[in-house]
Amino acid sequence: MKIVDGVETFVGDEAGFPLIIKQTNNGKAVDLVAWVKRNRGFVDSSILDYGALIFRGFDVETVAAFEAVATACTSENWVDYIEATSPRSQVQSKTSTSTDYDSKYKIFPHNEKSYSADWPRYVFFYCKNPPTAQGSTPLVDCRRVYMAIPEAIRSRFKRDKLMYVRQFSNYMGIPWQKAFNVESKEEMEAYCQANFIDKIEWKDDGTPKITYTRNAAIKHPVTGDPCWFNHGVFFNVHAMEPALKEIFLSAFEEDELPYNTYYGTGTKIEKETVASLSKIYYDNAVSIPYEKNDIIFMDNILIAHGREPFEGDRKIYVTMTEQMKLEEAEYC
């Protein structure tokens, strides 16, 4: 443990991350925003070293206070949730629920918006109310994931890239107008053209099917570290929980699923490859149980995040900052 400006700091897991920054029990109350501003250099270097920080034990009782911490750590360059894939509810200002997805299912680790043409550099989670059981946010160091992936798999994705196929429906999932913040087919087509979505097809029911390719790995813009950065497993049919997979495949043919991923050539990704990648993610995952008013601050390129299933009235909110763009990224 190390004391920094009257605050305890220590590594939260034997894996070497995240760094927990905690108000001491025997000290006077510390204003977290003021502390971050005084120690911004320490915060900036720590987020690069550890990938994720957890602020714990501070008086952060409101969403406004949470957003003030996010601003102090980064800036007011907020990132909106466009190309939404998970149902969320707006809470206040730039903050929403982390997801409204059914509590009995886990959410696979992923880098926020890595499937799109822009993404947040930073993601913040705020624990307004912790769950009564499970419900942690697993954190995965994407540098370690990249290095753990067999060279043959890495080389295949580097050569062929990763194809995303997303199909909308009038009776299931987020409406395409809401997901892309558009109102008409013309606006949707213009969005696709501006955001490197290679192909859009309109189905007979008036809903779109979009197909596009992305790289599977990215170099961190500051450290240069190669990071596995994609939704390749997250969206793949073979990564679904068995009960969900059965439900979806009873309703859709495999090539009509709402989401799926392929090699960039359009070839199916082998079930064994998906299983191998999935195991690597979870082998490198760290889960720290939430405490009330916790704030997780993560570098979205260095760290993937997921969600455990949970019980209780779990209230976890999210905000995102510092937009990054596809055309500015360096791939590996």
BELCOR-V440920 format. One record per pair of residues at least 6 apart in sequence whose C-alpha atoms are under 7 Angstrom apart, sorted by sequence separation. I is the first residue (numbers start at 1). J is the second residue. D is the distance in whole Angstrom. If there is no record, write none. Layout:
I;J;D + I;J;D
This chain:
2;8;6 + 3;9;6 + 11;17;6 + 12;18;5 + 47;53;7 + 60;66;6 + 90;96;4 + 91;97;7 + 113;119;5 + 177;183;6 + 182;188;6 + 202;208;5 + 219;225;5 + 220;226;6 + 233;239;6 + 262;268;5 + 263;269;6 + 1;8;7 + 2;9;5 + 11;18;6 + 12;19;6 + 23;30;7 + 89;96;5 + 90;97;6 + 112;119;7 + 201;208;6 + 202;209;6 + 219;226;4 + 220;227;7 + 262;269;5 + 1;9;6 + 2;10;6 + 11;19;5 + 12;20;6 + 88;96;6 + 89;97;5 + 168;176;6 + 200;208;6 + 201;209;5 + 218;226;6 + 219;227;6 + 1;10;5 + 10;19;6 + 11;20;6 + 88;97;5 + 200;209;6 + 201;210;6 + 217;226;7 + 218;227;5 + 9;19;7 + 10;20;5 + 88;98;6 + 200;210;5 + 217;227;6 + 218;228;7 + 9;20;6 + 10;21;7 + 88;99;5 + 199;210;6 + 200;211;7 + 217;228;4 + 218;229;6 + 9;21;5 + 87;99;6 + 88;100;5 + 199;211;5 + 216;228;6 + 217;229;5 + 8;21;6 + 9;22;6 + 86;99;6 + 87;100;5 + 198;211;6 + 199;212;6 + 216;229;6 + 7;21;7 + 8;22;5 + 87;101;7 + 197;211;7 + 198;212;5 + 216;230;5 + 7;22;6 + 8;23;6 + 197;212;5 + 7;23;5 + 8;24;6 + 7;24;6 + 237;260;6 + 235;259;6 + 236;260;5 + 235;260;5 + 236;261;5 + 32;58;7 + 235;261;6 + 232;261;6 + 19;50;6 + 18;50;6 + 17;50;5 + 18;51;7 + 19;52;7 + 20;53;6 + 21;54;6 + 22;55;6 + 23;56;7 + 40;73;7 + 238;271;6 + 18;52;5 + 19;53;5 + 20;54;5 + 21;55;5 + 22;56;5 + 23;57;5 + 18;53;5 + 19;54;6 + 20;55;6 + 21;56;6 + 22;57;6 + 23;58;6 + 33;68;7 + 37;72;6 + 239;274;7 + 18;54;7 + 33;69;5 + 36;72;6 + 238;274;7 + 36;73;7 + 169;207;6 + 33;72;6 + 168;207;6 + 168;208;6 + 79;120;6 + 167;208;6 + 168;209;6 + 233;274;6 + 167;209;4 + 166;209;6 + 167;210;6 + 166;210;5 + 165;210;6 + 166;211;7 + 233;278;7 + 165;211;5 + 164;211;6 + 165;212;7 + 164;212;6 + 163;212;6 + 164;213;6 + 163;213;4 + 162;213;5 + 163;214;6 + 213;264;6 + 161;213;7 + 162;214;5 + 161;214;6 + 162;215;6 + 70;124;7 + 161;215;5 + 162;216;6 + 161;216;6 + 158;215;7 + 158;216;7 + 157;216;6 + 66;126;7 + 162;232;7 + 229;301;7 + 227;301;7 + 227;302;6 + 117;195;5 + 117;196;7 + 146;226;7 + 146;227;6 + 220;301;7 + 143;225;7 + 146;228;5 + 143;226;6 + 145;228;6 + 143;227;5 + 142;227;5 + 143;228;7 + 142;228;5 + 87;174;7 + 167;256;7 + 167;257;7 + 168;258;6 + 167;258;5 + 166;258;5 + 167;259;6 + 166;259;5 + 165;259;6 + 166;260;7 + 84;179;5 + 165;260;5 + 83;179;5 + 84;180;7 + 164;260;6 + 165;261;6 + 82;179;6 + 83;180;5 + 164;261;5 + 82;180;6 + 163;261;6 + 164;262;7 + 82;181;7 + 163;262;5 + 162;262;6 + 163;263;6 + 162;263;5 + 163;264;4 + 161;263;6 + 162;264;4 + 160;263;6 + 161;264;5 + 163;266;7 + 160;264;5 + 160;265;6 + 157;263;7 + 226;332;7 + 219;330;6 + 218;330;6 + 219;331;6 + 218;331;4 + 219;332;6 + 217;331;6 + 218;332;6 + 114;229;6 + 115;230;6 + 217;332;6 + 114;230;5 + 115;231;6 + 215;331;7 + 114;231;6 + 111;229;6 + 111;230;6 + 110;230;7 + 110;231;6 + 110;234;7 + 108;234;6 + 148;280;7 + 145;280;6 + 145;281;6 + 140;281;7 + 141;284;7 + 140;284;6 + 140;285;5 + 139;285;5 + 140;286;6 + 138;285;6 + 139;286;5 + 138;286;5 + 139;287;6 + 138;287;4 + 137;287;6 + 136;287;6 + 136;288;6 + 136;289;5 + 136;290;6 + 143;302;6 + 130;290;6 + 142;302;5 + 130;291;6 + 141;302;6 + 142;303;6 + 130;292;6 + 141;303;5 + 142;304;6 + 127;290;7 + 129;292;6 + 140;303;5 + 141;304;7 + 127;291;7 + 128;292;6 + 139;303;6 + 140;304;5 + 127;292;6 + 128;293;6 + 139;304;6 + 140;305;6 + 127;293;5 + 139;305;5 + 126;293;6 + 127;294;5 + 138;305;6 + 139;306;7 + 126;294;6 + 127;295;6 + 137;305;6 + 138;306;5 + 126;295;5 + 137;306;5 + 138;307;6 + 125;295;5 + 126;296;7 + 137;307;5 + 124;295;7 + 125;296;5 + 136;307;6 + 137;308;6 + 124;296;5 + 125;297;7 + 135;307;6 + 136;308;6 + 124;297;5 + 135;308;5 + 123;297;6 + 124;298;6 + 134;308;6 + 135;309;5 + 158;332;7 + 123;298;5 + 134;309;6 + 135;310;4 + 122;298;6 + 123;299;7 + 134;310;5 + 122;299;5 + 123;300;6 + 133;310;6 + 134;311;7 + 121;299;6 + 122;300;5 + 133;311;5 + 121;300;5 + 131;310;6 + 132;311;6 + 133;312;7 + 120;300;7 + 121;301;7 + 131;311;6 + 132;312;5 + 131;312;5 + 131;313;6 + 131;314;4 + 129;313;7 + 130;314;5 + 129;314;5 + 130;315;6 + 129;315;5 + 128;315;5 + 129;316;7 + 112;300;7 + 127;315;6 + 128;316;6 + 111;300;6 + 127;316;5 + 111;301;7 + 126;316;6 + 127;317;7 + 125;316;6 + 126;317;5 + 111;303;7 + 125;317;6 + 126;318;6 + 111;304;5 + 125;318;5 + 110;304;5 + 111;305;7 + 124;318;6 + 125;319;7 + 109;304;6 + 110;305;5 + 124;319;5 + 109;305;5 + 110;306;6 + 123;319;6 + 124;320;6 + 109;306;4 + 123;320;5 + 108;306;5 + 122;320;6 + 123;321;7 + 107;306;5 + 108;307;7 + 122;321;5 + 107;307;5 + 120;320;6 + 121;321;6 + 122;322;6 + 106;307;6 + 107;308;7 + 120;321;6 + 121;322;5 + 106;308;5 + 120;322;5 + 121;323;6 + 106;309;5 + 120;323;5 + 121;324;6 + 105;309;5 + 119;323;6 + 120;324;6 + 104;309;5 + 118;323;7 + 119;324;5 + 103;309;5 + 104;310;6 + 118;324;5 + 119;325;7 + 103;310;6 + 118;325;4 + 117;325;6 + 118;326;6 + 117;326;5 + 98;316;6 + 97;316;6 + 98;317;5 + 97;317;4 + 98;318;5 + 96;317;6 + 97;318;6 + 95;317;7 + 96;318;6 + 95;318;6 + 96;319;7 + 95;319;5 + 94;319;6 + 61;293;7 + 60;293;6 + 56;293;7 + 56;294;5 + 55;294;6 + 56;295;7 + 54;294;7 + 55;295;5 + 54;295;6 + 55;296;7 + 79;320;5 + 54;296;5 + 78;320;6 + 79;321;5 + 53;296;6 + 54;297;6 + 78;321;4 + 79;322;7 + 52;296;7 + 53;297;5 + 77;321;5 + 78;322;6 + 79;323;6 + 52;297;6 + 53;298;6 + 76;321;7 + 77;322;5 + 52;298;4 + 51;298;6 + 52;299;6 + 51;299;5 + 47;298;7 + 51;302;6 + 47;299;7 + 51;303;6
